[in-house]
Amino acid sequence: RAAPFVLIFAKMLKGPLLMLAGDVAGSCAWGGHIILSGILNEQADEVQACYLGVGFEVRKRSSIGDWTTLTLTRI
C-alpha cells in the first residue's frame, strides 16, 4: 500500500527475480532505483534483459566472485 517506492532491494535467485519483474516495476517509482543481487554471473544477462523489458535501465553492474549485482533505474 505504500508503493511506489524510490528504492527496492532484492537478494534472490534468477527464478524469483524473473517471476517478480512486473510486480517490482509496478512498485518502483519513476526515477526510482532497484538493486538486484544474488544473481549468478552466467544468469545476469537474462535477468538484466528481463528488467530492461519492464522499463528499467542499467546504472551499474558489478561482479564479485561468482555473483553479480545490478543497479537499475525506472524510466
One Martini backbone bead per residue (centre of mass of N, CA, C, O) as a GRO file, in nm:
protein
   75
    1ARG     BB    1   0.050   0.066  -0.011
    2ALA     BB    2   0.329   0.248  -0.026
    3ALA     BB    3   0.333   0.267  -0.304
    4PRO     BB    4   0.585   0.401  -0.438
    5PHE     BB    5   0.926   0.331  -0.462
    6VAL     BB    6   1.273   0.450  -0.461
    7LEU     BB    7   1.365   0.170  -0.313
    8ILE     BB    8   1.482  -0.157  -0.415
    9PHE     BB    9   1.569  -0.470  -0.252
   10ALA     BB   10   1.705  -0.782  -0.402
   11LYS     BB   11   1.785  -1.117  -0.274
   12MET     BB   12   1.793  -1.336  -0.547
   13LEU     BB   13   1.716  -1.553  -0.764
   14LYS     BB   14   1.631  -1.577  -1.085
   15GLY     BB   15   1.341  -1.683  -1.080
   16PRO     BB   16   1.208  -1.470  -0.889
   17LEU     BB   17   1.301  -1.221  -1.047
   18LEU     BB   18   1.142  -1.285  -1.305
   19MET     BB   19   0.855  -1.323  -1.178
   20LEU     BB   20   0.870  -1.012  -1.031
   21ALA     BB   21   0.919  -0.779  -1.238
   22GLY     BB   22   0.634  -0.647  -1.264
   23ASP     BB   23   0.598  -0.583  -0.961
   24VAL     BB   24   0.847  -0.411  -0.928
   25ALA     BB   25   0.774  -0.198  -1.138
   26GLY     BB   26   0.496  -0.122  -0.998
   27SER     BB   27   0.662  -0.034  -0.715
   28CYS     BB   28   0.830   0.170  -0.881
   29ALA     BB   29   0.935   0.466  -0.918
   30TRP     BB   30   0.993   0.712  -1.109
   31GLY     BB   31   1.344   0.714  -1.081
   32GLY     BB   32   1.390   0.471  -0.939
   33HIS     BB   33   1.548   0.205  -0.750
   34ILE     BB   34   1.727  -0.106  -0.808
   35ILE     BB   35   1.862  -0.392  -0.625
   36LEU     BB   36   2.023  -0.679  -0.759
   37SER     BB   37   2.090  -0.990  -0.599
   38GLY     BB   38   2.199  -1.326  -0.631
   39ILE     BB   39   2.347  -1.348  -0.913
   40LEU     BB   40   2.462  -1.531  -1.142
   41ASN     BB   41   2.669  -1.455  -1.387
   42GLU     BB   42   2.526  -1.648  -1.612
   43GLN     BB   43   2.229  -1.488  -1.540
   44ALA     BB   44   2.243  -1.173  -1.575
   45ASP     BB   45   2.146  -1.119  -1.867
   46GLU     BB   46   1.854  -1.220  -1.826
   47VAL     BB   47   1.774  -1.029  -1.599
   48GLN     BB   48   1.838  -0.767  -1.739
   49ALA     BB   49   1.646  -0.800  -1.982
   50CYS     BB   50   1.387  -0.815  -1.822
   51TYR     BB   51   1.411  -0.526  -1.686
   52LEU     BB   52   1.424  -0.369  -1.947
   53GLY     BB   53   1.134  -0.473  -2.045
   54VAL     BB   54   0.994  -0.312  -1.772
   55GLY     BB   55   1.159  -0.013  -1.743
   56PHE     BB   56   1.475  -0.032  -1.726
   57GLU     BB   57   1.805   0.088  -1.637
   58VAL     BB   58   2.142   0.080  -1.630
   59ARG     BB   59   2.386   0.187  -1.385
   60LYS     BB   60   2.501  -0.095  -1.257
   61ARG     BB   61   2.763  -0.353  -1.286
   62SER     BB   62   2.860  -0.618  -1.061
   63SER     BB   63   3.136  -0.836  -0.956
   64ILE     BB   64   3.171  -1.117  -0.716
   65GLY     BB   65   3.289  -1.365  -0.826
   66ASP     BB   66   2.984  -1.545  -0.892
   67TRP     BB   67   2.847  -1.253  -0.853
   68THR     BB   68   2.571  -1.030  -0.929
   69THR     BB   69   2.502  -0.676  -0.951
   70LEU     BB   70   2.209  -0.470  -0.998
   71THR     BB   71   2.160  -0.131  -1.105
   72LEU     BB   72   1.844   0.033  -1.139
   73THR     BB   73   1.624   0.243  -1.343
   74ARG     BB   74   1.325   0.399  -1.372
   75ILE     BB   75   1.172   0.501  -1.707
   0.00000   0.00000   0.00000
